[in-house]
């Protein structure tokens, strides 16, 4: 089992340094949910289908990430609070290359 270190700043501004498994085919949204870093029902509402942007986050580190797919790009073009470094957590599958990733959860879209 190989874990990587990820830093996640939750919506209250609290920084969490967590271990994320690379051998479970999890994405960042699922990691946030498993560590309960966002209130139940406020992240991953669409189940990770890139259809709601509730898992939007801001990438703060220079970590090499996979290119954004068409579905992710389309969803972010319609989402609120989007920045140049916005990504959907459900589209970022945890790999060893992401060791040291730092993200901040975007505010809830109300």
C-alpha positions in Angstrom: 0.0 0.0 0.0 1.4 3.3 -1.0 0.1 6.5 0.5 1.0 10.1 -0.5 0.8 13.3 1.5 -1.8 15.9 0.5 -2.6 19.2 2.1 -6.2 20.2 2.0 -7.6 23.5 3.3 -11.3 23.1 4.2 -14.0 25.7 3.7 -13.4 27.0 7.2 -9.7 27.8 6.3 -8.3 24.9 8.4 -5.3 23.1 6.9 -5.3 19.3 7.0 -2.3 17.2 6.1 -3.6 13.8 5.2 -2.4 10.5 3.8 -4.2 9.5 0.6 -4.0 5.9 -0.8 -2.8 5.4 -4.3 -3.9 1.8 -4.5 -7.7 2.2 -4.1 -8.6 4.1 -7.3 -9.9 7.0 -5.2 -10.3 10.6 -6.5 -9.7 13.7 -4.5 -13.4 14.3 -3.8 -13.7 10.8 -2.3 -10.6 11.5 -0.1 -12.2 14.7 1.2 -15.4 12.8 2.0 -13.6 9.9 3.7 -11.7 12.3 6.0 -15.0 14.3 6.5 -13.4 17.6 5.5 -16.7 19.0 4.3 -20.2 18.6 5.8 -22.2 15.6 4.6 -24.2 16.4 1.4 -22.0 19.4 0.4 -19.4 17.7 -1.7 -19.7 15.2 -4.4 -23.5 15.7 -4.8 -23.5 14.2 -8.3 -21.5 11.2 -7.2 -18.4 12.2 -9.1 -19.8 12.5 -12.6 -18.4 16.1 -13.2 -22.0 17.4 -13.2 -22.3 19.7 -10.2 -19.0 21.3 -9.2 -19.6 20.8 -5.5 -16.1 19.3 -5.3 -14.4 22.3 -6.9 -11.0 23.1 -5.4 -8.2 25.5 -6.0 -4.8 23.9 -6.7 -2.2 25.8 -4.7 0.9 23.7 -5.5 2.9 23.2 -8.7 2.0 19.5 -8.7 1.8 17.9 -12.1 -1.9 17.0 -12.7 -3.6 15.2 -15.6 -5.1 17.5 -18.2 -8.6 18.7 -17.8 -11.2 16.7 -19.7 -14.1 18.1 -21.7 -16.7 17.3 -19.0 -14.6 19.0 -16.3 -14.0 22.0 -18.5 -17.7 22.4 -19.4 -18.8 22.1 -15.7 -16.3 24.7 -14.5 -17.4 27.1 -17.3 -20.8 27.1 -15.6 -19.7 27.0 -11.9 -19.5 29.8 -9.4 -16.3 31.0 -7.7 -14.1 29.6 -10.5 -10.4 30.7 -10.6 -7.6 29.9 -13.0 -6.4 27.1 -10.7 -9.9 25.5 -10.3 -10.3 21.8 -10.7 -13.0 19.3 -9.9 -11.9 16.9 -7.1 -13.9 14.1 -8.7 -11.7 14.2 -11.8 -8.4 14.0 -10.0 -7.6 10.4 -9.3 -5.0 9.9 -6.6 -1.6 8.7 -8.0 1.9 8.7 -6.7 2.7 11.7 -8.9 0.4 13.8 -6.7 2.5 13.5 -3.6 2.7 17.0 -2.1 -0.5 18.2 -3.7 -2.0 21.3 -2.0 -5.6 22.3 -2.6 -8.2 24.6 -1.0 -11.9 23.6 -1.2 -13.9 26.2 -3.1 -16.8 27.9 -1.2 -20.1 26.2 -1.4 -22.3 27.3 -4.2 -25.5 28.7 -2.6 
